Amino acid sequence: MRYVENPPNPWLSTSVEWIGEPPESKVEVFEETETRSIITHNKSPDVGFDYSVNPYRGCTHACSYCFSRPTHEYLGFGAGTDFETKIVAKVRAAELLREEFMRPSWKGQTVVFSFTSDPYIPLEFNYRLTRRCLEVCLEFRNPVGVVTKSALVRRDKDLLSGLAREAAASVYFSIPFADDETAKALEPTAPLPAARFRAMRELAEAGVPVGLAIAPVIPGLSDPHIPELLKRAKEAGARTAFINLLRLPGNVAPYFEQRLRERLPTKAERVLARQREVRGGRLNVSEFGERMRGSGVYWKVVEKSFRVHCARLGFNQDEGHAYESRPSTFRRPSAQGALF
């Protein structure tokens, strides 16, 4: 009997299989103090930015579909419940970011928070690692982007609006579902969609460019939500939007399937069938350039629906890609004060 809720780590030579009910998972926090760098260079052509900062590893939002889950296996943890209950806080994140900004090799490229974890998980309320990193970015006038599911980002609207004026800043809210029932089933501890839209509106009113990430699109389940999500985002002040197809790399696939069958049993077979349809008969495609998008008639209909509704509502009309190069605003603070 294999405990699928936390699939065996493929990097370990041994694994544990529970006989009977497994023990209840509890959140554990690990402080990482020996980190040598904080900026990650992303080389994948599927990702729309080159550099990211991840103050945390793991994510208590517990989204069953999160493609970042396998990164936890590199730490000796599992991609299932370990990912949402064993959280690593990089407590020196801001100091490391300052050190890397001071290196001559850094030219002020946009850094995006985050990629392997949400930068505003509840622990951020206490640790303030993301906020401290944003303070460094504002000091250096380094452009930033944020991708989050959390309403906690509203706390930092002062820094984000300052960055929007002095350099560049944008916040994308990941909102894949329009209804609470589906959201609670597959992202059980993330803020509800309405809370994210309220946060989006508040940031937009503060002068921070905001956008909508319908990510992931789960075929056969969430694609009908696209028109409503775009409408609500437009009303909340968003001007840009994008979609990504569900990715299920490695042990994400069995974990997602188990959660789907447990929480949405009447929809599970249809969703898995559609996922295989848009992935050429597989649940996942790992090739660069193909990981975030699908193929076939069904996916083309989804993409067309997205484009049509974006055009109708005026999305993506007057702006290029959120993270494309701009004239540099980056500056290193001088140790010498003004002479006069």
C-alpha positions in Angstrom: 0.0 0.0 0.0 1.7 3.2 -1.2 1.1 6.4 0.5 0.4 8.5 -2.6 -0.3 11.8 -0.7 3.4 12.1 -0.4 4.9 10.1 -3.3 8.3 8.4 -2.7 11.2 10.8 -3.5 12.9 9.3 -6.6 16.2 10.7 -5.4 16.3 8.6 -2.3 17.3 5.0 -2.2 14.7 4.1 0.5 11.1 5.1 1.0 8.4 4.5 3.7 5.0 3.0 2.9 2.3 3.4 5.6 0.1 0.4 6.5 -3.2 1.9 7.4 -3.9 5.6 7.9 -0.8 7.9 7.8 -0.2 10.4 10.6 -1.6 13.8 10.3 0.7 16.3 8.6 1.7 19.4 10.5 3.5 22.5 9.2 7.2 22.6 10.0 9.5 25.6 9.3 13.2 25.3 8.5 15.4 28.4 8.5 18.0 28.2 5.8 21.1 30.2 6.8 23.8 28.9 4.5 22.3 30.0 1.2 25.0 31.5 -1.1 22.8 33.1 -3.7 19.2 34.3 -4.0 18.8 35.2 -7.6 18.0 32.2 -9.9 18.6 32.4 -13.6 15.8 30.7 -15.5 16.9 29.2 -18.8 13.6 27.7 -19.9 12.0 29.3 -23.0 8.6 28.6 -21.5 9.1 31.2 -18.7 8.6 34.8 -19.6 11.4 36.2 -17.4 15.1 35.4 -16.8 15.7 36.0 -13.1 13.6 35.1 -10.1 13.9 35.5 -6.3 12.4 32.8 -4.1 12.6 33.7 -0.4 10.8 30.4 0.5 10.7 26.8 -0.5 7.5 24.9 -0.3 4.0 26.6 -0.1 1.2 26.3 2.4 -1.4 27.2 -0.2 -1.4 23.5 -0.9 -2.4 23.8 -4.6 -2.6 20.2 -5.7 -1.5 21.1 -9.3 1.6 23.1 -8.5 4.4 22.2 -10.9 7.0 23.3 -8.4 6.3 20.4 -6.1 9.2 18.2 -7.4 11.8 20.9 -6.4 11.1 19.8 -2.8 12.5 16.4 -3.6 16.0 18.0 -4.0 15.9 18.7 -0.3 15.1 15.1 0.7 11.4 15.9 1.1 8.4 14.7 -0.9 6.4 16.4 -3.6 3.1 15.8 -1.9 2.1 16.9 1.6 5.8 17.7 2.4 5.7 20.5 -0.1 2.9 22.2 1.8 3.9 21.3 5.4 7.7 21.5 5.3 8.5 25.2 4.6 12.0 26.5 4.2 12.6 30.2 4.9 15.7 31.8 3.4 16.3 34.1 6.3 19.2 35.9 4.6 17.3 36.6 1.4 17.5 40.4 1.6 21.2 40.5 2.6 22.1 38.1 -0.3 20.0 40.2 -2.8 22.0 43.3 -1.8 25.3 41.5 -2.2 24.3 40.3 -5.7 23.1 43.7 -6.7 26.4 45.2 -5.7 28.3 42.8 -8.0 29.6 44.5 -11.2 28.0 41.7 -13.3 24.5 42.6 -12.2 23.0 45.1 -14.7 19.6 45.8 -13.3 17.5 43.1 -15.0 13.9 42.5 -13.8 13.6 40.0 -10.9 10.4 38.2 -10.4 9.0 37.1 -7.0 8.7 34.0 -7.0 8.8 30.8 -9.1 9.1 27.8 -6.8 6.9 29.2 -4.0 4.4 32.0 -3.5 6.3 35.1 -2.2 3.3 35.9 0.1 2.6 32.6 1.9 1.2 33.3 5.4 4.7 33.0 7.0 5.6 36.2 5.2 3.5 38.1 7.6 6.0 37.2 10.3 9.3 36.8 8.4 8.8 39.7 6.0 11.5 38.3 3.7 9.7 39.4 0.5 9.1 42.9 1.9 12.7 43.3 2.8 13.8 42.1 -0.6 11.5 44.7 -2.2 13.0 47.4 0.0 16.4 46.5 -1.5 15.0 46.6 -5.0 13.5 50.1 -4.4 16.9 51.3 -2.9 18.6 50.1 -6.1 15.7 51.0 -8.4 15.7 47.5 -9.8 12.6 46.5 -11.7 10.4 43.8 -10.2 7.5 41.5 -11.0 5.4 39.6 -8.6 3.2 36.5 -9.2 1.0 35.5 -6.3 -2.2 34.0 -5.1 -2.2 35.9 -1.8 -4.0 39.0 -0.7 -1.1 39.7 1.7 0.6 41.5 -1.2 -1.6 44.5 -0.3 0.6 45.1 2.7 3.5 46.1 0.4 1.6 48.5 -1.9 3.8 51.3 -0.6 6.9 49.6 -1.9 5.4 48.4 -5.1 3.9 51.8 -6.0 7.3 53.3 -5.3 9.0 50.8 -7.6 6.3 51.5 -10.2 7.3 55.2 -10.2 11.1 54.8 -9.8 11.8 51.8 -11.9 9.1 49.3 -12.9 6.8 46.9 -11.1 3.9 44.7 -11.9 1.8 42.2 -9.9 0.1 39.2 -11.6 -2.5 37.4 -9.6 -2.9 33.7 -10.3 -6.6 33.1 -10.3 -7.5 29.9 -12.2 -11.0 29.4 -10.9 -14.1 31.7 -10.7 -16.0 29.8 -8.1 -15.2 29.0 -4.5 -16.1 25.3 -4.7 -13.5 24.5 -7.3 -10.9 26.7 -5.6 -11.4 25.1 -2.2 -11.1 21.7 -3.8 -7.8 22.1 -5.6 -6.1 25.1 -3.8 -7.6 24.5 -0.3 -5.6 27.0 1.8 -5.1 29.8 -0.8 -7.3 32.9 -0.4 -10.6 32.7 -2.2 -10.9 34.3 -5.7 -12.8 37.3 -4.4 -10.0 38.1 -2.0 -7.5 38.1 -4.8 -9.6 40.3 -6.9 -10.0 42.8 -4.1 -6.3 42.9 -3.6 -5.9 43.4 -7.4 -8.2 46.4 -7.2 -6.4 47.9 -4.2 -3.0 47.7 -5.9 -4.3 49.1 -9.1 -5.8 52.1 -7.2 -2.4 52.6 -5.7 -0.8 52.9 -9.1 0.7 49.4 -9.4 0.2 47.7 -12.8 -1.7 44.5 -12.2 -2.5 41.5 -14.4 -4.3 38.2 -14.4 -2.6 34.8 -14.7 -5.2 32.1 -15.5 -2.7 29.5 -14.5 -3.1 26.7 -14.8 -6.0 26.2 -17.2 -7.3 22.7 -16.2 -9.0 21.4 -19.4 -12.5 20.1 -18.9 -12.7 22.0 -15.5 -11.6 25.6 -15.5 -11.6 26.7 -19.2 -15.3 27.7 -19.0 -14.2 30.2 -16.2 -12.0 32.2 -18.6 -14.6 34.8 -19.7 -15.8 35.6 -16.1 -12.2 35.7 -14.8 -11.2 38.2 -17.5 -14.3 40.3 -16.8 -13.7 40.5 -13.0 -10.0 41.3 -13.6 -10.9 44.1 -15.9 -13.2 45.5 -13.3 -10.4 45.3 -10.8 -8.0 47.3 -12.9 -6.0 44.7 -14.8 -4.8 45.5 -18.2 -2.8 42.3 -19.1 -3.5 38.6 -18.8 -2.1 35.3 -19.9 -2.9 31.6 -19.6 -0.8 28.5 -19.0 -1.9 24.9 -19.4 -1.8 22.5 -16.5 1.6 20.9 -16.0 2.0 17.6 -14.1 5.7 16.8 -13.9 7.1 13.9 -12.0 5.2 13.1 -8.7 2.8 16.0 -9.3 0.7 13.7 -11.5 -0.3 11.1 -8.9 -0.8 13.7 -6.2 -3.0 15.8 -8.4 -5.0 12.8 -9.5 -5.6 11.6 -6.0 -6.8 15.0 -4.8 -9.0 15.4 -7.9 -10.7 12.1 -7.3 -11.1 12.8 -3.6 -12.5 16.3 -3.9 -14.2 16.4 -7.3 -15.0 12.8 -8.0 -17.7 13.4 -10.6 -15.4 15.5 -12.7 -12.1 13.6 -12.4 -12.4 11.2 -15.4 -13.4 14.0 -17.7 -10.6 16.2 -16.6 -7.9 13.5 -16.9 -9.3 12.6 -20.4 -9.1 16.2 -21.5 -5.6 16.6 -20.1 -4.4 13.6 -22.1 -6.2 14.9 -25.2 -4.4 18.2 -25.1 -1.1 16.5 -24.2 -1.0 14.0 -27.1 -2.2 11.1 -25.0 -0.1 11.8 -21.9 -0.7 13.7 -18.7 2.4 15.8 -19.1 4.9 17.0 -21.7 8.3 17.9 -20.4 9.9 19.3 -23.6 11.0 22.9 -23.6 8.7 25.1 -25.6 5.7 22.8 -25.1 5.3 22.5 -21.3 3.0 25.5 -20.8 0.7 25.0 -23.8 -1.3 22.2 -25.4 -2.1 20.8 -28.8 -5.1 19.6 -30.7 -8.6 21.0 -31.4 -9.7 21.4 -27.8 -6.7 23.5 -26.8 -7.0 25.6 -29.9 -10.6 26.4 -28.8 -9.4 27.3 -25.3 -6.8 29.7 -26.7 -9.2 31.2 -29.2 -11.7 31.8 -26.4 -9.0 33.6 -24.4 -7.9 35.8 -27.3 -11.5 36.7 -28.2 -12.4 37.8 -24.7 -9.1 39.6 -24.2 -9.8 41.6 -27.3 -13.3 42.4 -26.3 -12.3 43.6 -22.9 -9.2 45.5 -24.1 -6.5 43.3 -22.5 -2.9 43.2 -23.8 -3.5 46.1 -26.1 -1.1 48.9 -25.1 1.7 47.0 -23.4 4.4 44.5 -24.4 5.4 41.6 -22.3 5.4 42.5 -18.6 9.1 41.5 -18.2 10.6 42.7 -21.5 13.7 45.0 -21.4 13.3 48.7 -20.7 15.7 51.5 -20.3 17.7 50.8 -17.2 16.8 52.6 -14.0 19.2 50.5 -11.9 21.6 52.4 -9.6 23.9 51.4 -6.8 23.7 53.6 -3.7 26.7 55.7 -3.2 28.6 55.4 0.1 29.6 59.0 -0.2 27.0 61.6 0.8 26.4 64.8 -1.1 29.3 67.3 -1.0 27.1 70.4 -1.0 
